[in-house]
Amino acid sequence: MSGYPVANVAVAVITASVIVTSSYNAAGSDDWRRELTQIRLSDSELRAPQIAQGRSRTGNVDQAPADEATPDEGEQGEDSAADIARKITNPLGGDIIIGFNFLQIEQQQGDIADKNQYAYTYQFQPVLPIRLPALGEHWLVVNRPTISYNPSADIPSGPDGSKKPGISEFNNRSGWADTEYFALLGTSVPTKTGRLAEWFGEGDRVLAAGFTTRWPTGKKSLSENVYAAGPAASAAYIGKDWIFASLFQHWWDYAEENGADDFNFSRVQLVYLRNLPGAWQIGGTPFQAADWSESGDDRWTVQVGLGVFKTVFLGKLPVRMGVEFRPSIISPDAFGTDWNIEFSFTPVVPNFVDKWFNPE
């Protein structure tokens, strides 16, 4: 199966409830709330040093002098939620584990299909950042596995499962898809001055590079049936007003199963978001893909995206929720993505993994 694969229609992000629950309870709900309210800074202070640099915080709340006004709880919650909303889009993550629990619905069509076909995907995708103080204050390594499950997917039933000329029959399948993993090493540096800060607000400049890999852990009909690896890189600016980011991954296969075709595939996720009052965000996170084993009109997938996102507190747990629509303006002629809709639910929990590697 080549092209923009049905088995991997969703390529974004999730945290399972067991991680959220165990990490949240382990940290202590009151300490976690105090940590979140500490993230709030005045307009004259840069939010990034506490958020993206991954500096340690004690969790203690300083007492305000008697003659100083203390912000009310609602104001603190809104500002903390806004900071977390920005932090979720930082490719290097900082000092909080981030996860996305979402359902993606995708409509597919092409020359081999006589009607629209559909695929549904759930994903588990924790983001695990670890500070590297030995390299410097702003250095981190980020680990991100992606585990996907298709509760329903229409798959073309060619002789070997691949796309063939003419109208193909489709079978509905369900099961696990392939597993992906990438690791990035880079910096997230606070930026108060310069053009980026002037145009998009004070924030963090992110540069990172590493590797990505994938394994054929899925059911045969939902898998690319290859072992593949390649480079990965990310660049971003996480501003107070605007967020722009990109994540590049490329895979070459080094082993195949079940007579699979060669796998030579690139994917880029673009992020453009406008931060709004009340911890709202509007923008898109579309994916672009190139299947280099195909040629001509079957090689490219180009999407645009528009969605709305809101970060709130459910009790004392911060959660980002959103919905995004991504139409494809270019897709493979034979068979590819027409559009998809993603519903996201993103709990944010303390980074217990970093504490294991960097005990205070």
N, C-alpha and C positions, 0 to 999 in steps of 0.2 A: 504494500500500500504506500503510495508516494503522494506528493502534493501536500495540501493542507489537511493533515490526517484527522479522520473522524475520531479516532481514539484519543486525540489530544486537542480536542476543540476548545478546552478551557485551559488557559495558561496564565493564570494569575495566582490567587493566594488564599490559606485557611488555617485556623487553629482549632484543634479538637477540644471538646468540652472537658476531657480528662486533664489536659494540660492547663486549661484556663482554671478549672476548679482547684486542682492540686496546688498550682503556683499561687493562686489568689489566697487560698487558705494558709499556705505556708508562710506567706509574707505577713499576714495579719491585716485584716481589713482596715483598722484604724491607722496603722503605720503607713499603709498604702495610700490612704486618703491624705495623710499629712504630706507624703512625698508629692502627690499630685498638686496640692495647693501650693507647695513650694515652687513649682515650675512657674507660677505666675510672677511676672516681673513688671516693673513700671515701664512706661513708654521710653524712658531714657536709658533703659538697660536692654542689652541684647539677650533674647531668649535662648539663643543657640548654645552658649557655653554649658548650661546645665542640661540641655536636651541632647544635642548631637555629639558633644565631645565625650559623653559618657563619664563625667566627673562624679565621684561618689557624693552622696548626700546622707546625712545622719538620720533624717526623718523627723528631727526635732523642729518645732515651730517656735520661732523667736517671739517673745512677748512684745507687743507694740507699746511705746511709751504712752502714758496716760493722756498726753495732750495731742496725740496723733489719732486721726480718724482711721478706723479699721474697716476694710471693705467687707460688705456683707457676704454671706455664704453664696448667694446666687451669682454675684459678680465673680467671686473666686472660681466657682464651678464653670462658668462660661469661658473665662480666660484659660483655665486649665484644659478644658475640652478643645479650645481652639489650638492650643499648643500641641496637644496630642494629635489632632487632625493633621497638622503639618508634619509631625514626626512620623506618622504612618507612611507618608510618601517619600521619606528619606531612604534611599537604597541601602545606606549603611546602618539604618535602624537606631543607633544610639544605645541607650541602656535600658530599653524596655522590649520584651518579646512582643512581636506583632503577628497576628494571624488573620486570615480571611476565611470565613466559612460561607460559601456561596453556592448558588445554583445558576448554571448557565444554560440557556436554551438557544439552540442554533438551527437555523434553516439553511439547507444546502440544496444546490441544484446544479445542473450541467448537462452536457450532451448525452451522457449515459443514463440519465434519469428522465422518465416520462412525466414525473410529477415532483413536487417539493418533498424532500426528505428531512428528517429531524434527528437531532441528537441532544441528549440531556446529560449534564456532567456536574458532579460534586467534586470538590477538591479539598485536600488537607495540605496546607503549605505554611508551616511555621518559619519565622525568620529569627535566626539565632545569632545576634551580634556579640562579639567578645572583644573587649578592649585589649590593646597591646602596648602597655606603658613603656616597655623596653624600647619600642621604636619611636615613641614620642607621644605627646599629649593627645593628639587628634587621630591616632591610628587605630583602626579596628579591622577585624576579619569577620565576615558575615557568611553564615551557612544557611542555605535554603533548599530543603528537599521539597518535592512536589509529588503527592500521591493522588491519583485521580480514579474516580469510580463513575462508570456510565450506567445509570439505571435503565436507560433506553437509548439505543442508537441504531439508525438504519444504515446497514453496511452493504455495499455492492458485492454480489456473489459471483465474481469471475472465477475461472478455473483454479487460480491460485490466490484468490482474494484481491487481486489487483484490478485496476481499471482497464477495461477493454473497449474497443470501438463498438458502437451500436448501443442500443438500449439494454441495460443490464437489469436483472432481477435484484431486488433488495431484500435482505433478511434483517429482522429486528433482533438485536443482541443486547445483552447486559453483562456487566462484569467489570473487573479491574482493568485499568489501562496501564501503560508504561510508567515507570518511575523516573523522575528527573532530579538532578541535584546540581547546585553550583556553589562555589566558594569565591568570595571577592575579598581582596586586600586593598585598603585605600584609606583616604583621609576625608574627614568632614570638618571643614575649617570655618569658623565664624567670620562673617564679612560685614563690616559696619560702613565701609566707605567704598568708593569706586562706582563705576557705571551700573553694575549689577544691583548694588544696594540702592542706588538712586532710582533705577527703573522699576525694580520689583520689591523693594523694601529690604531692610536688614535681614540677614538669614545665614545660610550655610552653603558653602561651595563644596561639592562632592566629586571626587575622582577616585575610581577604583578599577581593578582588573583582576582576572583570575581564570578559572576554568569551569566548564560545565560538562556533565555527562548524563547518559540515560541508559536504562536497562530494560530488557523485554520481560517485565514482570506481569504484563497483562495477558488476558485470554488471547489466543492466537488471532482471532478475528478482529480484536480491538487493539492489536499491537503492531508496531512497525517491525517487530521480530529482528531487531538489530541491537548490538552493543555499540554505542557511539560516544564520542568525546570531542571537545574542542575548546576554543577560547571564549571568554565572557568579559564584558566591560560595562561600566556605567559612568555616566556624567550627569550631574544635576545641580540645580540651584533651588534651594528650599527657602524662599523668601517669605517675609511677613505678609505681602500682598499677593504675590504670584508664585507658583511652583512650576518648574520645567524640569523634566527628567527623561532619561533614556536608559534602557537596559538591552544590551546586545548579547546574543548567544548564537554560536554556530556549532554544528555537529558533523563529523565524518564518522562513518561506521568502520569499526575494526574487526567485527565478527558478525555473522548472520545466522539466523535460525529459520527452519522451515522454508528454505529456498527464497528468502526475502531479497528484494531488489536492493541495489546500492542506495545508501542514505547519505545525502549531502545537502544539508538543510540549514538555513539561517532564519533567525527570528529577532525582531526588534520591537520592544514595547516603548511607546511614547507616552509621556504624562504631561498634561497641561491643565492646571487647575487655578481658579481664582478663589482666594480666601475671602469669605464674606463675614459680616458680623453674626454673632450667635453661634459660632463654630459650624457654619454652613460652608460648603464648597461646591463649585460648579465647574465642569470641564470634562475632560475625557482621558481615557487610558487605553487607546486602541493598539492593536498588534499589526505588524507588517511582516510578511514572510516571503522567502524565496526558496523554491525547491530546485536546486541546481542540477538534479538528475533529470528534470524535465526541460522542455525547450518551448520557445515561443509563448503562446497564450496560456500555456498550462504551468508556467513557472511562478507567477507573482500573485500574491494576495495583499491588497492594500485596503486598510480600514480607516474610517474616521469614527470618533466617538463623542457622545454628549451624555452626561449624567449629572445627578445631583446627589450630594453626600452630606450627612449630618452626624456630628459626634455628640454623644450624650452620656450621662451617667445613669446606669441601671443600678440603683442603690449606690454603692461606692465603686462599682466596676465601670471604667470607661469603655464605651462601645461606639464604633463608627458603622453607620448603616448607609446603604446607597443603592441606587439603581442606575444602570447605564445601557444605552442603546448604541450598537456599533454596526452600521451598514458597511458592506464592502463595495468600494467603487471600482476595484479590479479584483477578479477571482479567476481561478483556472477554468478554462472552457469545458474540459471533460467533466469535472466534478469539484465543487468547492463551496466555500461559505458565502451565502447570500447576505445574511445578517445574523447577529446574535444579541441577546439581552442577558445582562448579568445582574443578579440580586446578591448583594454582599452584606455580611454581618460580621464585624471585626472586633472581637474583644481584645483588650490590651492588658497585659499582666506584667508584674515585676520580672526582671531578668535574673532568675535564679541561676541560669547557666553561667553568666558572667561572674557571679559571686563565687561559683566554684573555682574558676580560674584566677580570679582576682580578689581573694579574701581580704577584707579590710581589718 
